[in-house]
């Protein structure tokens, strides 16, 4: 089957934890809207990648064979890295920048407190998986899924609730440069700022530069994020998001994936962002 062939999905990463409809899609909008709608909707796109990743772990976990335990454990830890980086950046950078811009310290404390509601479960998840280093054969899928089930409802509630909280910032209007702050947050997520050069280097050297400016954590987190980012979702409304240069996207999905190459077979999407059949499937979903 070639890459352009449609995939008939009998079980996929859109359950058991439901994806969130973006405000933009809910209102039937397709063009550029106001900055608050765009920010809330693209935050929702980020959250849906996290949810697909979590679902891909939960659904495949019981069916992973011993030969794949090491790769699956690594893949599952990548999800934790993405969530950790996302929430840490929100708490220490994005949210404080919003509060500083409007002069209301503590404005988004409710969102931060929601992070605490599932942090213990995330810690248990990470502790269990990292404890398997060197004896991956001890991996026990029911135990992992019990941990996930312990924190997923609170996590899902938070991911959904954060979207209207961003829309509610509309009351600040032009006083809050929400688009600029969200754009800055996105750039921080991908890579540390790279100084502009009047003579851009060839692509290969650009890739080396990008790699050197990206932490090892992000070398795993970024492919995880992009390989669970469904470009066809909501009638392909988000196929061009995030707005990063094509060569950077290609490097993330084709070059960064050379590290720990065995991980990415568990992802929900291919390198072009199209949904693909999950690698470790169980019985058909009713």
N, C-alpha and C positions, 0 to 999 in steps of 0.2 A: 504494500500500500504506500503510495507516495504521500508527501507532506500535505498536498492539497486535498486529499480525500477526506470526506466528512467522517467523523467518528460517531458511531452509535453508542451512546453511553448508557449502560444498564445500571450503573452505580457511580456516583461522582462526588465531587467535593462541595456540593451545595447543601449538604445535610450531614449530620443531624442538626448542626447549629446554623440557623438561617442567615442568609445574606440580607443586607439592608438596602432597600431601594433609595437611590439618591434623590434629594429634593428636586433636582433639575428634571430627572426622568419622571418623577411623580407629577410634576406640573406640566409635562409634555413639552418642555423647552429643549431646543436643539442648538441654538446659536449662543453667543456670549451673552450672559445675563449680568446681574450686578455682582460686585466683588464678594459679597457675603454668600450669595447663592453658589458662586463658583468655589469658594473656599470650603463651605460645608459639604458640597457635593463631592469634591475631590478628596476631602478627608474621609468621606464615606467610601470612596474607591479604595483608599488605603486600608480601611477597616475590613473591606470585603476580601482583600488579598490575605489579611491575617486570618479571616474566618475560613477561607478556602484551604489555607495551609493547615489550620487546626483540624478541619474536617478530613483532609487528606491523611493526616496522622491517625486520627481516631478510627476512620473507616478501614485503613489498611493494616493497622497494628495487629489485629488477630490473625492475619493471613500471611504475615512476613515469615519467610523460611529462615532457618538458622544461618544459612550461608549469607543472608542479607542483613543479619542483625546489626553488624557494625555500621553499615551504610545507613540503615534506618535510624539508628540511635543518633548518628551524626546529623541526619536530615531533621530529626525532631528537635535537636538542640539548636539548629539554625532558626527554627520558629521562635524559640525562646529569645534568641539574640535579637531578632527583628522586633518583637514585642518590647523587650527591654530598652532597646535604642529608641524606639518610637515614644514610649512613655517617659523615659528619662529626658529626652529632648523637649518634650512638651512641658514637663514640670520645671526644668531649669532654664529653658530658653524661650520657647514659643509663648507659653502662658504669661510669664513675667513681662515679656515684651508687649503683649497686649495690655496688661494691667498698667504698665508704665505709660503707654501711649494715651490711655484714657484717664490716667491719674486715679485709679481705683485699685489699690493693693488688696489682694484677696478676692478679687472679682470671680476668679475661676477656681477658688479653693474647693468648691463642690466637685469639680471634675477630678482634682487631685485626690480628694478623699475617696472617690470611687475606685481609684487605682489601688487603694489600700484594701478594698473589699475582696480582691482576688490575689493580692500579693503573696499571701502565705501559700496558696495553691501553686502559684508560679514557682515559688522557691522550692516547694516539695518536688515539683516536676523536674526542675533543673538538677536538684540534688540527687534524685533517683537516677536520672540518665547519666550524669557525670560519674556516679558511683560505679557504673558498669565498665568503666575504662579498664581494660586488661582482662576482663572476664565477661565479655559481651554475650557469651552463651547463656548467661544467667537471666537474660532479658525475659520479662514476663508480661505479655501484652495485657492481660486482664488488670494487672496492677497499674500499668501506665494509664489505661483507660479509666480506671476508678479515680485516679488523681485528676485527670482531665475533667471528668464529670463533677468533681468536687468544686472546681472553680469556674467552669465554663458558663454556667448561668449568670453569675455576677459579671464576668467579662463581657458576655454578649449584651447584657443590660447596659453596661457602661458604653460600649461601642455604639449602641443605638442612641443612647441619651446624649452623647457628645454632639451629635449633628444638630439637633434643635438648639442646643446651648450656643453653638456658633452662629446660627441664624438669628438668635436673639440679640446678637451684637449689632445688628442693623441700626438699632436706636442711636448708635454713636455716629452714624453717617460718615462723612468725609473726615471727621476728627480722628478716626481710627484707620490707618493705612493697612487694612487687613490683607489686601492682595500682596503688598510688598513683604509683609511679615511672613505670610504663608509661602511665598516664593523663596524667601531666605531660608525658611525651615526646610524646604525641599532640597535646596542646594547643599545645605549642611548634611542632609541625610545621605546624599550620594557620595560627597567627597569634600575634604577640606578645601577652602578657596584656593584656586590656582591663578597666580598672577598672569595678567594678559601679556602677550608678547607681540611685538610688531611683525615678527617673523615666525608664524606658527610652525612647529616641527612636523615632519612627516607622521602619518598615522601611527606607524609602529612606535616611534619615539613618544608620541602622545599617549599611547597605551602604557608604555613603561612609566611615564610620568604619573598617569592616573593610578596605576598599581602602587607606586611608591607613596602616593598621598592617601591611600586607602588602607585602613587598619585590616588586620587579618580577620577580625570579627566581621567587618563589612564585606570582605571577599566572599564570605559565606552568606551573610544576611541579604546582600543585594541580589544575588541569583535567586535565593529563596523567594524574595518579594516579587521579582519580575516573572518567575516561573509559576506564580500563583495569581498573576494579574491577567484576568480574562479580557482580551481585547474585543471579544464579541458580545460582552455583557451589555444589557439594556440597548439592544439594537446597535451595537458597536459605537455607542455614544462616546466612549472613553478610549477609543483605539489609538489616539495620538497623545494620550496622557501617560506619564508625565512628559512635559515639553522639553525633553533633553535631546541633544544632537544624536542623529542616527548612529554615528560611529561609537558613541558612548554606550547607547543601548545595546548595540551589537557586541561591544566588548564585554559588557556585563553578562549577556546571555550565551555568548560563544567562547569567550576567553576566561572569564572568572570561573566558569563552570569546569575548566580543566583541573582546578583544584578540587579534590574530593569528588571526582567525576561520578562515582557510584551513588552519590546522594540523590542526584536530580531525577532519577528514574521514578521517584515517588511523587514528584510534583504533579500538579493538576493540569498544567498547560505546557505546550511546547515552546520552543524558543521564539516563535512568532506570536505568542500570546493566545493561541487557539486551544480550547479544551481538548485534552487527550484522555484516552482510557487510563484509568488508574492501574498501576503496575501490579499491585497485590490486592486482588479482588476476592471477595467472599461470595456467598450465594446472591442471586439477583434480589434487588430491593423490591418489596411488595408494593 
